[in-house]
């Protein structure tokens, strides 16, 4: 489907300008996106693609979601920013809405996911000193190998990715790393060190390649933390807001219609970090939620943000969360995710290119029989793009597949056909003898 977009530079020009004037901190697939609507994006020349990355799960509600965009427009014409030097007439409404939506007493609003993680770390350390009695300067946070929580200095200080840490030191101390999905290691670490304030974990590791832990990992880890008076901190920036088939990934395989906290499968974090789809990709919005006995340690002047809690962000976030609830996006992600994995497992049996298929809801990955040197996964993504579907590798040989959650079954089956045809054709070409 082609329709030339007006008032736009060409793809070639856009790529040229980025390469000439931008910092080289990304290596994008060579496609330029000029328009988005629902599950589709278009380049300046009018070529249409299915978006199977969803801005790293920021546009769960679909590109340019009308409800969210309208909320942005309406509020932008009235009031955009006051800073927290004064009250505004939207923040309190948003705070009541989001705390009741997720079942917490209080929220600390921020802007980006990394800011949310930094906020949670500060909150946990302060709680550790003032509530747990950890000696000053000794509070530690336990994290997992292969984590991804952002790119600030404090966050990369506990990264195991050499690209994230190389030549960026010295690093922030106070972090202890254990293997992911290893409750025994967590138990042993908490037993040996009484100065641990919190355990920060992604319920599913997205950037690492959609690493899905054992079904009981989250609940067991939370129980171990509570037994040792350690805060269980869930980073749901990518996995939250219905992406994995439930409102939050810590809901496990819960099949409730909305309030997962009413179900036995729900593990309530002590601190919950949200971002990305909290705004539907329309505006930077993040949030840290906790109950009163934790959040009360933060007092005036001790943490904040000029833009955190601004009226524009608040209206956008309310609209984004309404969209998730009223259009049953968690249920859609759960049902279509099961269908998608069933079909990808069939492809795995046909294709020697596939090492493993894994995921939950509509956060899935295909691990390719590849190494960083051969670039098969990258070339597969180039072929997928040429066939009308956008995805991108992570960690060399893992293709993450995460469409907007409002995708229909018909659209998903169309995408499955594209993936099947691309993999099988690519395998046929690469297996042909030279000459």
C-alpha positions in Angstrom: 0.0 0.0 0.0 1.5 3.3 -1.1 0.4 6.9 -0.7 2.9 9.7 -0.9 2.9 11.7 2.4 2.8 15.4 2.1 5.2 17.9 3.8 7.9 15.3 4.3 11.5 14.9 3.3 12.5 11.7 1.6 13.8 8.6 3.5 17.2 9.1 2.0 17.4 12.7 3.2 16.1 11.9 6.7 18.8 9.1 7.1 21.5 11.4 5.8 20.6 14.2 8.2 20.6 11.8 11.2 23.9 10.3 10.2 25.5 13.7 9.7 24.3 15.7 12.7 23.2 13.1 15.3 25.3 11.4 18.0 26.0 7.8 16.9 24.4 6.2 19.9 21.9 4.1 17.9 22.1 1.8 14.9 18.6 1.9 13.4 17.2 -0.4 10.8 17.3 1.6 7.5 13.6 2.6 7.4 12.2 6.0 8.1 8.8 6.4 9.8 6.8 9.4 8.9 3.3 8.5 10.1 1.7 6.0 12.5 -1.8 4.8 13.0 -2.9 1.8 15.1 -0.6 -1.1 14.3 0.7 0.5 11.1 3.5 3.0 10.2 4.4 4.6 6.9 7.6 5.9 5.5 7.8 9.2 3.6 7.3 7.4 0.3 4.0 6.0 1.5 5.1 2.4 2.1 3.1 0.8 4.9 4.5 -1.6 7.5 3.3 -3.5 10.5 5.1 -2.2 13.6 6.3 -5.2 15.6 8.4 -3.3 18.1 5.8 -0.8 19.4 8.6 1.7 20.4 9.8 -0.9 22.9 6.2 -1.4 24.2 5.5 2.3 24.6 2.7 2.3 22.0 0.7 -0.6 23.4 -2.5 1.4 22.7 -1.5 1.9 19.0 0.1 4.7 17.2 -1.6 8.1 17.6 -4.4 6.7 19.6 -7.3 9.1 19.1 -8.4 9.2 22.8 -4.9 9.9 24.0 -4.1 12.4 21.3 -7.3 14.3 22.0 -6.5 14.4 25.7 -3.1 15.9 24.8 -4.7 18.5 22.5 -7.3 19.5 25.0 -4.9 20.0 27.9 -2.2 21.6 25.8 -4.7 24.4 24.9 -5.4 25.1 28.6 -2.3 24.5 30.8 0.9 22.5 30.1 3.3 23.1 33.0 3.4 24.8 36.4 6.2 22.9 38.1 5.6 21.5 41.6 6.1 25.0 43.0 2.3 25.2 42.9 -0.6 22.9 42.9 -2.3 22.3 39.6 -5.9 21.2 39.0 -5.0 17.8 37.2 -2.3 16.2 39.3 -4.5 15.2 42.3 -7.1 13.7 40.0 -4.4 11.7 38.2 -2.8 10.6 41.5 -6.2 9.3 42.7 -6.8 7.5 39.4 -3.5 5.7 39.1 -3.2 4.7 42.7 -6.7 3.1 42.7 -6.0 1.6 39.2 -3.0 -0.3 40.5 -3.9 -0.7 44.1 -1.3 1.5 45.9 -1.6 4.3 48.5 0.7 6.8 46.8 2.5 7.7 43.5 5.6 9.7 42.8 5.3 11.0 39.2 8.3 11.3 36.9 9.0 11.5 33.2 11.2 8.7 31.8 11.6 5.1 32.7 15.2 5.6 33.8 14.0 8.4 36.1 11.5 6.0 37.6 14.2 3.4 38.3 16.5 6.1 39.9 13.5 7.2 42.0 12.8 3.6 43.2 16.5 3.2 44.1 16.5 6.4 46.2 13.2 5.5 47.8 14.4 2.0 48.7 17.7 3.2 50.2 16.0 5.9 52.2 13.5 3.3 53.5 16.4 1.1 54.4 18.0 3.7 56.6 14.9 5.1 58.2 12.7 2.0 58.5 15.0 -1.0 58.4 17.8 0.6 60.4 20.6 0.0 57.9 23.8 2.0 58.9 24.3 5.2 57.0 25.9 4.7 53.6 25.6 0.9 53.7 22.3 0.2 51.9 22.5 -2.1 48.9 20.2 -3.1 46.1 20.2 -6.6 44.7 19.8 -6.8 40.9 20.0 -9.6 38.2 22.4 -10.4 35.5 21.5 -9.3 32.0 19.2 -6.7 33.4 18.2 -3.5 31.5 16.8 -0.7 33.6 18.1 2.4 31.7 21.3 4.2 30.8 22.1 6.6 33.6 25.4 6.3 35.4 23.8 4.7 38.5 21.8 2.2 36.4 24.7 1.1 34.1 26.7 0.6 37.3 24.9 -2.6 37.8 24.7 -3.6 34.1 26.4 -6.8 32.8 26.4 -5.5 29.2 29.9 -4.4 28.2 28.5 -1.9 25.7 26.6 -0.2 28.5 29.6 0.0 30.8 32.7 0.4 28.6 34.7 3.6 29.4 31.9 5.1 31.4 33.3 4.6 34.9 33.8 5.2 37.8 30.5 3.6 38.7 28.1 4.0 41.6 28.6 1.4 44.4 25.9 -0.3 46.4 24.6 -3.0 44.1 24.9 -6.8 44.3 24.2 -9.0 41.2 22.7 -12.5 41.2 21.6 -14.7 38.3 18.2 -14.1 36.9 15.4 -16.6 37.8 17.5 -17.9 40.7 15.6 -17.8 44.0 18.2 -19.8 45.8 20.9 -17.2 45.0 18.5 -14.5 46.2 17.8 -16.3 49.5 21.5 -16.9 50.1 22.4 -13.2 49.3 19.8 -11.9 51.6 20.8 -14.2 54.4 24.4 -13.2 54.2 23.9 -9.4 54.0 21.6 -7.6 56.4 22.3 -4.3 54.7 20.1 -5.0 51.6 17.3 -2.6 51.2 15.6 -3.9 48.0 15.6 -6.4 45.1 15.1 -4.7 41.8 13.9 -7.0 39.0 12.2 -7.2 35.6 9.4 -9.8 35.8 10.4 -10.7 32.2 13.7 -9.4 30.9 12.8 -7.6 27.7 16.0 -6.1 26.4 18.0 -9.2 27.2 15.9 -11.1 24.7 12.4 -11.7 26.4 13.8 -14.0 29.1 10.8 -15.5 30.7 11.4 -16.9 34.2 9.8 -19.9 36.0 6.1 -19.4 36.7 6.7 -19.2 40.4 9.8 -17.0 40.3 8.1 -13.7 41.0 6.0 -15.0 43.9 8.9 -16.9 45.4 11.2 -13.9 45.1 8.7 -11.6 46.7 8.2 -14.0 49.6 11.9 -14.3 50.2 12.2 -10.5 50.2 9.4 -10.1 52.7 10.9 -12.8 55.0 14.1 -10.8 55.1 12.5 -7.3 55.4 13.7 -6.4 51.9 11.6 -4.4 49.4 10.5 -6.2 46.3 10.8 -3.7 43.4 9.2 -4.6 40.1 10.4 -2.8 37.0 7.3 -3.0 34.8 8.3 -0.2 32.4 8.3 -2.6 29.4 6.2 -5.5 30.7 3.4 -3.6 32.4 0.3 -1.9 31.1 -1.2 -5.2 29.6 1.8 -6.1 27.4 2.2 -9.7 28.8 -1.5 -10.5 28.8 -2.4 -9.2 32.3 -2.4 -5.7 33.7 1.0 -6.3 35.2 3.5 -9.0 34.5 3.7 -9.8 38.2 0.1 -11.0 37.8 1.6 -14.1 36.2 -0.9 -16.1 34.1 -3.9 -14.5 35.8 -7.0 -14.6 33.6 -9.0 -11.9 35.4 -10.8 -9.2 33.5 -9.2 -6.2 35.1 -8.1 -6.0 38.7 -5.4 -8.7 38.9 -4.7 -7.9 42.5 -8.0 -9.6 43.4 -6.6 -12.9 42.3 -4.4 -15.4 44.1 -1.8 -15.2 41.3 -1.1 -11.5 41.9 2.1 -10.7 43.6 2.0 -7.1 44.8 5.4 -5.4 44.6 6.5 -3.1 47.5 7.5 -0.6 44.8 6.2 -0.6 41.2 7.9 1.3 38.4 5.9 2.2 35.3 6.7 4.1 32.1 6.5 3.7 28.3 2.8 2.7 27.7 1.7 4.8 30.7 1.4 7.5 28.1 0.7 5.4 25.0 3.9 6.8 23.5 2.4 10.3 23.2 4.4 12.0 26.0 7.2 11.0 28.4 5.4 9.8 31.6 6.7 7.5 34.3 5.5 6.7 37.8 6.7 5.0 41.0 4.0 3.5 43.2 4.2 2.4 46.8 2.1 2.2 50.0 2.3 4.9 52.7 4.8 3.1 55.0 7.3 3.2 52.2 6.5 6.5 50.3 6.3 8.5 53.5 10.2 8.6 53.8 10.3 11.1 50.9 9.8 14.6 52.2 9.7 18.0 50.6 12.9 19.0 48.9 14.4 15.4 48.8 13.3 14.4 45.3 11.4 15.8 42.4 11.3 16.9 38.8 10.3 20.1 37.0 8.1 18.2 34.6 7.1 15.4 36.8 3.3 15.5 37.4 2.7 18.3 34.9 -0.9 18.7 33.8 -0.3 17.5 30.2 1.4 14.3 31.4 -1.5 13.6 33.8 -4.2 14.0 31.3 -2.4 11.8 28.8 -1.7 9.1 31.3 -5.4 8.9 32.5 -6.5 8.6 28.8 -3.8 5.9 28.2 -5.0 3.8 31.1 -8.6 4.3 30.2 -7.8 2.9 26.8 -6.2 -0.2 28.3 -9.2 -0.9 30.5 -12.1 -0.1 28.1 -10.7 -1.9 25.1 -9.6 -5.1 27.0 -6.0 -4.8 25.8 -4.7 -7.3 28.4 -7.2 -9.9 27.3 -6.4 -9.3 23.6 -2.6 -9.6 24.3 -3.1 -12.9 26.2 -5.3 -14.5 23.6 -3.4 -13.4 20.5 -0.1 -14.1 22.2 -1.0 -17.7 22.7 -2.0 -17.9 19.0 1.2 -16.2 17.9 3.5 -18.6 19.9 1.5 -21.6 18.6 2.2 -20.5 15.0 5.8 -19.6 15.7 6.4 -23.1 17.2 5.1 -24.6 14.0 7.5 -22.5 12.1 10.3 -23.6 14.4 9.7 -27.2 13.4 10.0 -26.2 9.7 13.0 -23.8 9.9 16.5 -24.6 11.0 17.0 -20.9 11.5 15.1 -20.9 14.8 16.7 -22.0 18.0 13.8 -21.1 20.4 10.5 -19.2 20.5 9.5 -17.7 23.9 7.4 -15.0 25.4 4.2 -14.1 27.2 1.2 -12.2 25.9 2.4 -10.1 23.0 6.0 -9.8 24.2 7.7 -12.5 22.3 11.1 -13.4 20.8 12.6 -15.7 18.2 16.1 -16.7 19.0 18.0 -17.4 15.8 20.7 -19.9 15.2 23.2 -17.2 14.8 26.2 -15.4 16.2 27.0 -11.7 16.4 29.5 -12.3 13.6 27.1 -13.8 11.0 24.3 -11.2 11.4 21.5 -13.6 10.3 19.0 -12.0 12.7 19.8 -8.5 11.3 19.4 -9.7 7.7 16.2 -11.4 8.6 14.8 -8.1 10.0 15.9 -6.4 6.8 13.9 -9.0 4.8 10.9 -8.7 7.2 11.0 -4.9 6.5 11.0 -5.5 2.8 7.9 -7.7 3.3 6.1 -5.1 5.3 6.9 -5.9 9.0 9.3 -4.0 11.2 11.3 -5.7 14.0 14.8 -5.4 15.3 17.4 -7.8 16.8 18.6 -7.5 20.4 21.9 -9.0 21.6 22.8 -10.1 18.1 20.6 -13.2 17.5 17.3 -12.5 19.2 14.4 -10.9 17.3 11.9 -9.2 19.6 8.3 -9.3 18.3 5.9 -7.0 20.1 3.0 -5.4 18.1 0.6 -2.8 19.5 -1.9 -4.6 21.7 -5.0 -3.5 19.7 -3.9 -5.7 16.8 -6.7 -7.8 15.5 -6.6 -11.6 14.9 -6.9 -11.0 11.2 -3.9 -8.6 11.3 -1.9 -10.9 13.4 -2.5 -13.8 11.0 -1.3 -11.6 8.2 1.9 -10.9 10.2 2.4 -14.6 10.9 2.2 -15.2 7.2 4.8 -12.5 6.6 7.1 -14.0 9.2 6.7 -17.6 7.9 7.3 -16.6 4.3 10.3 -14.5 5.2 12.0 -17.1 7.3 11.4 -20.0 4.8 12.5 -17.9 1.8 15.6 -16.6 3.6 16.6 -20.1 4.7 16.2 -21.4 1.1 18.4 -18.6 -0.3 21.1 -19.0 2.3 21.2 -22.7 2.0 21.8 -22.6 -1.8 25.4 -23.5 -2.8 27.6 -20.7 -4.1 27.4 -20.2 -7.9 
